[in-house]
Structure formats: structure tokens, C-alpha cells
């Protein structure tokens, strides 16, 4: 028997984790490569900024890194803390804003994945973020992050749908990005819907939020203006040989910065 359809703003970290915990091994491998290749100090402690439900944090912790996580959502942090405890992993988790946080002690590296920087809708917010991260990362350490990009101004919208199952839960996810893109502000909208079926009940969670695109040369200028980091390499995917300067129509920019 199918239960009542419950529609709400996104508030289901477990269903989100089921839907989006995919292809993360390759991304974790890439991060480890960057730590080894580009840092000028051993990377042992890592901060995951906008860590969400922890797909990268958990995998890096399982590889022996001492992980910290920062997220604006207390629900995500509570879910991730319970998830880490079940795996026997010791992690340090904080609720906070990515533009104004302070850690108890600096880390060797920071990451910010799944275009989470896109929530910063102005250059001023990006500068505040970069300066905040620079204060958190030790000299010679790294900051690695990814950003969506638009390869066409005429039809930039992208839509993906997929279904994943875990235990008794089935989650169908629909994600639309780069909608209603404003070429002046570079702001667009992302829509997400999670349709979950579990224990005979159906739940639907929807979310819409604004995001902002940043282009490579703009990002280079913002990094220089913020100070603290130097750009050491950028890529258009999570493979070390896919450097951005070889891309023709990239949808994803992955950036490695090193703390000066």
C-alpha cells in the first residue's frame, strides 16, 4: 500500500546520500593524487567545506586522513556524525558559513565539491570565502574544488534523472542545473526532486536554489585578488591528464590552489 504523497522542501539527508553517493571513488582518487602531486607539505588533515552528507569526507577518512567537515545545515552535520560513528571514524564536524568560519587549528588541505562554491552569488562572497579558506590552510597546503561551467549561452540547461536503491529504500532523483541563466550576473537556478519509496510510503522532497557560474579567467583574477593562494593546475574532470587548457566545451572545472 502506497502512503500519502508528502511534498516538502528538501530535508532528508539519508535519501540525498542514497541518491548522490555515486562515482565518488574516482573523485577521492583524484583528490589524493592532487595532495601527493601539488602540495609542498605532507597532507594529513583535510577540511571538507560544504561537506553535505559526507561522500568525500567519509572516503578520505577511510584512507587515513584526519577529516573535518563544515556545513551550513545542522541536519547534514547530525546525519554525517551518526554515519561516521557507525563506521568507527573519528571526524570533527562544524556548522558554519563558508565565508566566515574559523577552525580550532589549521589543516593541511581543504576541499569543496559538488559545485558548492556556486552558492556564493557575488565576487565579494567568493573573495571572503577564499580569504577564509586561506586562513584555515597551512602554508604549502592545497585547496581543491570543482565548479560547473556553461558551454553554450543559447541552451545551457542540463537535466539528469536516475534511480538508486539501498536496503528497503528506492530513491528516484531528478536534477536540473543551469536554468534561467542570467549572462550579466551569471546566476542560474538548480532544481532537485527526490522521490523516495520505503516501507510502503512515498515521500517527495523538492528544492530550488540559486547558483552562480564563474569562468576560468575570472576565477584566476579572484584568486589573485584574494591573496593567499596560487593556482597550480586546473582540470575539466576528475582525471589528472584532463587539463582545462585542452578542453573545448567543458561542463566542469576542477581547480587546485596551493597556499603561499
N, C-alpha and C positions, 0 to 999 in steps of 0.2 A: 504494500500500500504506500502510495506516494504522499508525503505530508504536504502541508501548506507551503506555497512559494513565499519565501521571505526575502525581500529585496532591501538592501541597505548599503550605505557607504562601506567601503572595504574595511573590515575589522576582523579578519580571520587569518592570523599568521600561519596556522597549520595548513590550511588549504593553499595559501600562497606558496608556502615552502614545498608542498607536493607538486604544484603546477610548475614552479620555476626552478626547481633543483635539477637542472639538466645541463649537460655539456660543461660542467664546472671543472672536471678533472683537467681538461686541456687548458682552461684558463689558469688553474692553480699551477700547472706545469710551466706555463708561460711566466707567471709571476716569479716562481723560483728561479727560472732562467735569468730574468732581469736582475734579481737580487745578486746572483752569482756573477753576472757579466758586467754590470754597470756600477754597483756600489763600490765605494772606496773604504768600506769597513765591513766586518762580518755582520750579517743580518740575523739577529736572534729574536728581537722584539718587533712586532708589527701591529700597527693600528689599522683597523678596518673602519673607514669612515662611511656613514650611512649604511651600516652593516646589514640592516634588514633582519631577515631570519637566519643569516649566517652561512650561506652556501660556500663562500670563500674562507671565512673565518674558521669554520669547522675543519675544512680540508687542510688548511695550513697548520692548524693546531695539531691535527693528527700526524703531521710530518715533523713535529717537534718544535715549531715556532711558538714563542710565548705571545699569545694574542690578546689584544684589547679591541673592544668594539664600541663604536659611538653611533647612536641613532636618535632621531627626534621622537620616535614612537616608544613610549614606555611598554606598550603591548608587545612590540617586537623584542625589546630587551628582555622582558619577562619570559617570553617564549624561548628565546635563544639561551637564556641562563638555564632553563629547565632542560633544553636539548643538550647543552654541553655537559650538564651534571649527569645525565643518563649515559653519556659516552665516557664519563670519567675524566673529562678535560677541565683543567683549571684555566679560566679566562677572566679578564677584567672588563666589565661592561658598564657603560655610562650612557645616561640620557642627556642629550645635548644638541646644540645647534652647530652645524659645520662651519659657521662663520665666526663663532665666538665660544670656543671651548679651551680648556686648559687641562692637561694631563698631570697626574701626580709626579710623573717623571718622563723624560723624553724617550722616544723609541728609535729604533734603527731604520724603520721604513714605515710608510703608510700606503694604503690602497683605497681607492674609491671606485666601485664597479657598478655596472648596470646603468650607466649614464646618470648616476645620482647627482653629479655636479649640475645637471640640467635644471635642477630646482632653483639654482641661482640665476635670477632673471635679469640682472644688470651687471655691467662690468664692475661697478663698485662692490657688489656682493662677491664676485669672483676674486677680486683683489683682496678683500677681507678674508676670504677663505684661504687663499694661497699664503697670506702672511700668517694666518693662524696655524696652518699646517707646518710652515717653516719653523715656527717656534716649537713645534712638537717633535720635529725630526732632528736627530743629531747630525753634525757635520759629516759629510761623506755618505750619508744615508740616501734612500730613494723615496720618491712618491710616484706611484704608478696608478693611472686612472684611464677610463675609457669614456668616449663621447660619441653620440650619434652624429651623423653628418647627412646632408641633403645633396644628392647627386643631380637633382633636377628641380628647378623652380616651378615648372609648369604642372607637374603631377608628383609631388613629393610623398603623399600619404602612403603608409605601409600598414598592412593588416595581416595578422597571423592568428591561427586557431589550432589548438591541439588538445589532446586528452591524455591524462596520466592517472594511474591507479596505484594505490598503496593500501594494503590491508583491506578493510571494508569500504574505503572511500574512493570515489571516482570524481575527478575534477576536470571539467572542460573549461579551458581558458581561451579568451579572445582578447587580443591586444592590438590596439591601433595607435600608431605613432605618426608624428609629423603632420597632424591635421590642422587645417586653418592656419598655415604658416604665414606670419607677417614678415615680409622681407626687410622691413625697416627695423623693427625691434628684435627680429629673429626668434620671436616667441611662437610656439605652437602648442597644440594640446595632445595629450595622450589619454585614451580611454581604455579601461580594463574591465572585463567582466569575468567573474569566477562562478561557474555553476557546479555546485557540489551535490553529490548524491551519497548519502550514508545512512545506514540503519533505517531505510525506508522513507527518509525525508529528503527533500530538495531545498537547497538554500542558494540564493543568488546574491552576490556581492558586486557592487559596481563602484567605480572610482573614475573621476576625471580630474586631471591636474595640468597646470601649465608647465611648460619646459622651455628651455632656450638653447638654441644652437650656437656654437662657436666654431669659427673656421680656423684652419691651421695658422695662417699668418697673424690673425687676431690673437689667437692663443699665445703665439710666440711673443707678441708685444706685451700681453698681460703678464706673462711670466717675468719678462724683463722689468716691467714697471713695478711689480710686486717686490722684486728682490728676493734674495734668499735661496733661489733655485737656479740651476742651469738646465736647459733642455739637452738631454744626451741622445735621445732617439725617439722616433715615433713610428707607429705601425698602422696598418689597416686591417688588422685581425690579430688573432692570438697565436701566431706562428712567427718565430724570430726572423725568418727571411722575408716576411711581407712588410717591407718598409714603406712608409707613406709616400715617399717621393716616386715610387714606382706605380702608384695606384692611378686609375683613370676615373672610376666612378665609385669611390669608397662610401660605404654606409656607416662605417665605424672607424673612429680614430682612437688609437691606444698610445698613451704618452708616458714616457719615463723621464722624470726630473730627478736631478741629484742636488742634494743640499750643499751649498757652498761653504 
